């Protein structure tokens, strides 16, 4: 097998791994948009807030420690030395569910039947509020997130693929990050669980009913508020998983919230109302930007083609198929 073909396969595999990470964020957008018609701009900040909270629980950091010490002249920073990862993840999950309930009570409850642009602006405000609260609670310094998932290249895969190259080739094996492999497995399990929940449970069917027609769902006794709290809680959980994966790879820092911007091309490709579309769109973006960076990135003097190629793909889709691959085509009679 030629070295060029092996490098192509490696690039595609790494692109698929990155695409899964994008899909995790996009799933949160899709769930909330399907159930309530709200484009939640704060989804990326959800991932950041979840990662910050997880690190805070792991290290025993006192929430709002800096503010408390300034106001009362104290010197409290940590409650305890450390917390087991499993317990910290459970507490973070509870925190994100509680956050979803608070958002419904304080924000969504008062914006029912408002124009979509008002709801969208509310989520933008919510994003800045959560960033500020996260800064006050846990500080703005870059944090190391370790949940016990190994990282770095797979030595086994490198050794196994060296022999695939033609004899005498200068080839050192495929590089696949083990952390991305774990992220892919976790994402697949999460997506399958969501599909089973949506199709085969009473609550899942109620969620789909609300997504299809709010008034019809109300007429058969489905509580919109309960469904919205559930959807935001599920989206918070998805954001937590995405925050853990991204935070473990690049550290927990406030730029983590910008992953929401990379989810936008994913949604445009897959469609704003399609869970399979979020998955397929993420994979297409992940593979597309990796191939573009490797094979045509050298023709651009500025470099960093990977950072903006996804938006070029999204622009092409907007021109020729604005509803996305799996979105419903809107037909208006005039």
C-alpha positions, 0 to 999 in steps of 0.5 A: 500500500502506498504511503500517500494512500495511508496518509489519506486514510489517516487524515480521514480517520482524524477528520471523523474523530474531529467531526464527532466532537463537532456533532456533540455540540450540534446535538444540543442545538438541534434538541432545543430548536426542535422542541422549542424553536429556540436557537440556543446561542449559549450552547457553547458556553454550556460546555464551558460552564460544565467543564469549569464546574467539573474541574472545580469539583475535582479540585475542591475549589471554593465557588466564588472564592476570589469574591468571598475573600475580597468582601470578607478578608478571608483566604479560602480557596479549597474545601478539600484536596480532590474528589473522585472523577465519577463523583465529580461527574455526577455532581456536574450532571446534577448542576447542569440539570439544575441550571436548565431548571433555573433557565426555564423558570427565570428566562423561558417562562417569561418569553413564551410565544415571543418572536424567534429573534427575541428568544435568540437575543435572550440566549445571547444574553444568557451566554454572556451571563453564564460566562461571567458567572463561570469566571466569578465562580471558578476563575479565568485561568486555564485549567487542566481537566483529567477524567482518566481518559488516556491521550496521545497517539496509539502506539499499537496502531502506529506499530500495526500500520508500519507494515502496511506501507510498501517495503523500503518506504519512509513511513512511521505508522498512523497517528490517531489520538486515543482521546479522540477514539474514546470521544467517538465511542462515547458519542456513539453510545450517547447518540444511540441512547438518545435515539432509543429514548426518543423512539421507544419511551413515553417521554421521548414520544411526547418530546417528538410531539412537541417538536412537531406541533406545540398546540396539538401536544397541548391538546392531548395533555403534554406539558410544554414546560416539563418538556422544555426543562427536560430538553434543556437538561439533556442539552446541558448533559450533552454540553457536559460531555462535549466540554469534558472531551474538548477540555481534556484535549485542549485545557479548560479555558474561556475560548472553549465557548467558541466551539459553538461557532464551529457547530453552526456550519454543522447545523447548516449542512445537516439541518437545524431539526435533524439529529442524524443531520447533526451527526452527518454534518459534523462528520462531513465538516471534520473530514472536509477541513482535515482534507482541505488543510492537508491537500490544498492548504499549501496553496494559501499563504495565510495558512490555517485553512482548517479554521475557515473551510467549514464556513465555505462549505456552509456557504455553498450549502446555503446557496444550493440547499439552504434547508440542509441535507436532512432539513424539511424544504419550506414551500410557500405559496404566493 
